[in-house]
Amino acid sequence: MIKLRVQCDVCGGAGLYCGFMEREGEAVVCVRCGGQGYQDLKFNEFTGRKRKNGVRRIRRGGGTIVDNPKQAQWITYEEFEKLIPGIKLKGN
């Protein structure tokens, strides 16, 4: 597990948020960071792409949020792995 302390991207590190509801000279405590000005992020180190069990076919998205499954191009898991190979990491 990798832990990283980063500046809050909502309040810019101030711990206070001034948005469209606050009048001039007013602020609220940032709900993202709780007023700390930072966020502690936790990541699992990437060790290679995992296999998604139970998947029989994969729909290639058309680049839109909502695709029409009837007009989509379907591929097998094996075709997906050939089309978009996972990264080979040392030791794997």
N, C-alpha and C positions, 0 to 999 in steps of 0.2 A: 504494500500500500504506500503510495506516494502522497504526502501532504504538502500543500502549497498555500501560503497566506498571500492573498492578492487584494489590491485596492478594490473596494466595492464599485462596480460599474454603474450603479444606479445613482449614488450620491456623489461620486467622484472622490470618495475618501473623507468627506466632511462628516458623515454620520447624520446629516440633515438633508432632507429633500424639499426642494421648492419646485412645485409643478404647477399645473393649470388651476388647481383649486385654492392655492394659497395666495393671499393678497400680498402686495409689496411689503417687504420687511418681515414676512412670516415664513415659518418652515415647520415641517413635521419631522419626527424621528423616522429615519429611513427604515422601512419595514424589511428590506432585503438583508441589511447587516445589523439591524437592531441598534443602530446608533454608534457602532464600533468604528465604522469607516473601512472595514476590511471584511473579507470572507475567507474562511478556511475551506479550501477545496480538497477533496480526497479522490484519488485516482487509483485504479488498479493498473499496474504496468501492463502494456500490451505485449503479449507473448505469442501472438499469431491469431489469425482469424479462427473463430470457433465454428464448429459444425452445428447447424440448427436442425435437430432431430425432428422427424415427422413431416418434413417438407417434401412433397412429391413434385411440385411444379412451381415455377417462379414467373411472375408477370413482369415484363420489362416496362418500367414506367415511361410515360410519354413526356415527362418533364412538367406535368401539371399536378395540382393538388388532387384532383379527382380524375381518375382514368376510367374509361369505359372497358370493363373486363371482356366484353364481347368483341371489341375491336383490338384488344391487346395482343402482343406477341408473347406467347408462353414458351419457356425453355425449361429443360431439366436441370437438376442440381449439378450434374456433371458438366452440362453446357455452361452454366454460370461459373463454375470453377475454372473452366478453360478461358472463358470470355474475360473474367476479372480475377486473375490469379491472386491468391493471398501472398503476403510478404513472407519470404523465407528468413527466419531469424536464426542466429547462431545457436546451436544446442537443441534445435527442434528438428 
